Amino acid sequence: MTLLDPERITIAGALERLMRHGIPFRFEAYDGSTTGDPASPYTVRLLNQRGLAYLVTAPGDLGFARAYVAGDLEIDGVHPGDPYPLMTKILSKLSFKLPAPAELVKIVRGLGVGNLVPPAPPAEEHLPRWRRTLEGLRHTKVRDADAIHHHYDVSNRFYELVLGPSMAYTCAVYPTADATLEQAQAEKFDLVCRKLDLQPGQRLLDVGCGWGGMVMHAAEHYGVKALGVTLSQEQAEWAQKAIKERGLEHLAEVRFSDYRDVLESGFDAISSIGMTEHIGVRNYPAYFSFLRDKLAVGGRLLNHCITRKDNVSPTSAGAFIDRYVFPDGELAGSGTIVSTVQDVGLEVRHTENIREHYARTLEAWCDNLVRSWDEALGEVTLGRAKIWGLYMAGSRIAFERDEIELHHVLAVKNAPDGTSGFPLRPTWLS
């Protein structure tokens, strides 16, 4: 550590006082001070006073993200499209401690009281929740549309680069250890189709259909008449074009629409893939009641979503995710989802946790982003591309460590006499 003034705490010195177990990388600050492991292949460099103000005024992931996205914090040793190697060290070994009051006052004085005034956040950051609340209650049609627009209406070409030809922005299912991402995404859609027991001539509703992957797979391979709805206009336009190019207009349709505006009913099956994360935990009863009412008797529902590892953790996805990735996103434990589905009158027949598959999916997406980095920067800002690298690498770690999970919940709308139409043993495993 370099001390420029023996009476004043340097930036590196302040960081040392806040770390419980030391710093597993090299840290350099614009005041000339350094700390951490000098032999580490990773260097985190704080470039200016604004970056310090971001870190001080929003401790934790939000302040770090602001400084990094704004270009005030640089990282050497990892590609910004996949900072996974450094993040594993940070999340494994960094532990903050709260100094004694006198020590805390000394740190604040050393860093400068002026740094307690938060700078304007980067342009890529969404409004805070309190501001969004002033502009509309959470999960109204208008506010949900705004949240979806923030994340999905970025650039279809950017998503093509990251997601690959399948344009599937949900967890893939790897049938073998050496399967490619495209093979795994096809298997995911096919597994959903098998669990729903789709048959030619049936009708499928896919809620939150994204770029239409499930709709097209079900129509092409199972001969069902499939309707998908999405709140993203860019997704809908991309899907409508892809459906036409594949000659599936007679079976597949994707609408730019809120799912609550679907008037048709009597569907033989409903898939909800990556949708529940966006609707709000308090709205689960209304959501699953709506889907129940859209099902014909004997119809099946497959809900595929990210879940908490328990049913008591806070539902918020965290400050970074809320401001930069999924505004208003919420997660709950699989038990909460199962209970709600049961409470609205559907019978839950099967649940499955495939979190390891999502870790592999995110690894593949990061690989895609790294390979196509230069072209990606022609579609989005450098800050936006950095956000994606952080979010995907961090999420990969969370799935690997069982901090979050991915659950399938399969349910059926029984006949009044309890008839479900299910076979004695699952048929989708073969």
RAFEN-V245945 format. One record per run of one state. SS is the DSSP state (H for helix, E for strand, - for the rest). FROM is the first residue (numbers start at 1). TO is the last residue. Records with the same first field share a line. If there is no record, write none. Layout:
SS->FROM-TO  FROM-TO
This chain:
-->1-10  20-25  30-33  37-42  47-48  58-60  71-72  77-78  80-81  83-83  94-95  97-100  112-112  117-128  135-140  153-155  164-180  196-202  208-212  223-224  231-232  246-251  257-258  262-266  274-275  279-280  309-315  317-318  326-329  331-332  344-346  354-354  372-372  377-381  401-403  413-430
H->11-18  49-57  61-70  84-93  101-111  113-116  129-134  141-152  156-163  181-195  213-222  233-245  259-261  276-278  281-294  319-325  334-343  355-371  373-376  382-400
E->19-19  26-29  34-36  43-46  73-76  79-79  82-82  96-96  203-207  225-230  252-256  267-273  295-308  316-316  330-330  333-333  347-353  404-412
